[in-house]
Amino acid sequence: MTIPRWMVRLILGIGFMSAFMGAMPFVIAHWGVGIDTQRNPSNPFRLYLHCKMDRNYTPGTYAPFPMIGFAPLIPDGTIFVKRIGATEGDRLELTQNVLSVNGRPVATVNPIILAKAGLPSSRLEGVEIVPPGFALMLGASPDSFDSRYYGLVPLNRLAGTAVPLW
């Protein structure tokens, strides 16, 4: 007895759909896609692959995290994606509005952004060592609202890593 071609296709189609639907919870739990919709982006990329389970937080890696404590300017929970600029043990120095990491200038504090955020000064001051469990988060744009203004971010608030796609 020969199985009709349409039935073979139906069985294969149901098998592939079942495998695809079975894998979806795994895929959704581990990866996502992020899109930067800002008019003036703080990073050179607009599309990111969000690796939710990756906890390899090293300088140069991008990481998403929820912003907390700047409502109503920025609603709590708004997701930011920034590049990790410094981690545990790195030396930060803020002198004359220039932020240096381990003696290398990396960013300038903009007084206009401080005023817009309602901050009298940067949350980073003088010389400090990044303590365990924290990271300095920086945007690529000089106008980025980042750790220069809101301070160090706890690593437990980072939600995996973000791989720039485009």
DAGIHU-V54232 format. One record per residue. N is the residue number from 1. RES is the residue in one small letter. SS is DSSP state (~ for helix, > for strand, _ for the rest). NEAR is the number of other C-alpha atoms within 10 Angstrom. Layout:
BEGIN
n/res/ss/near
N/RES/SS/NEAR
N/RES/SS/NEAR
END
This chain:
BEGIN
n/res/ss/near
1/m/_/3
2/t/_/4
3/i/_/7
4/p/_/8
5/r/~/8
6/w/~/9
7/m/~/10
8/v/~/11
9/r/~/11
10/l/~/11
11/i/~/11
12/l/~/12
13/g/~/12
14/i/~/12
15/g/~/12
16/f/~/12
17/m/~/12
18/s/~/11
19/a/~/11
20/f/~/12
21/m/~/11
22/g/~/11
23/a/~/11
24/m/~/11
25/p/~/10
26/f/~/10
27/v/~/11
28/i/~/11
29/a/~/11
30/h/~/14
31/w/>/17
32/g/>/13
33/v/>/14
34/g/>/18
35/i/>/12
36/d/_/17
37/t/_/9
38/q/_/9
39/r/_/6
40/n/_/10
41/p/_/15
42/s/_/21
43/n/_/19
44/p/_/12
45/f/_/14
46/r/_/15
47/l/>/16
48/y/>/21
49/l/>/16
50/h/>/22
51/c/>/19
52/k/_/18
53/m/_/12
54/d/_/14
55/r/_/14
56/n/_/10
57/y/_/18
58/t/_/15
59/p/_/14
60/g/_/13
61/t/_/16
62/y/>/24
63/a/>/28
64/p/>/23
65/f/>/21
66/p/>/15
67/m/_/18
68/i/_/14
69/g/_/11
70/f/_/14
71/a/_/11
72/p/_/7
73/l/_/10
74/i/_/13
75/p/_/13
76/d/_/13
77/g/_/13
78/t/_/13
79/i/>/17
80/f/>/17
81/v/>/26
82/k/>/25
83/r/>/23
84/i/>/21
85/g/>/19
86/a/>/23
87/t/_/23
88/e/_/14
89/g/_/14
90/d/_/17
91/r/>/17
92/l/>/22
93/e/>/21
94/l/>/20
95/t/>/14
96/q/_/9
97/n/_/16
98/v/>/15
99/l/>/22
100/s/>/17
101/v/>/21
102/n/_/14
103/g/_/11
104/r/>/12
105/p/>/14
106/v/>/14
107/a/>/20
108/t/>/16
109/v/_/23
110/n/_/18
111/p/~/15
112/i/~/10
113/i/~/16
114/l/~/17
115/a/~/11
116/k/~/9
117/a/~/16
118/g/_/11
119/l/_/13
120/p/_/10
121/s/_/17
122/s/_/18
123/r/_/12
124/l/_/18
125/e/_/15
126/g/>/10
127/v/>/14
128/e/>/14
129/i/>/15
130/v/_/18
131/p/_/14
132/p/_/11
133/g/_/13
134/f/>/19
135/a/>/26
136/l/>/26
137/m/>/28
138/l/>/24
139/g/_/23
140/a/_/16
141/s/_/14
142/p/_/15
143/d/_/16
144/s/_/20
145/f/_/20
146/d/_/23
147/s/~/21
148/r/~/27
149/y/~/20
150/y/~/21
151/g/_/16
152/l/_/20
153/v/>/20
154/p/>/14
155/l/~/18
156/n/~/11
157/r/~/15
158/l/>/21
159/a/_/19
160/g/_/21
161/t/>/26
162/a/>/24
163/v/>/16
164/p/>/17
165/l/_/11
166/w/_/10
END
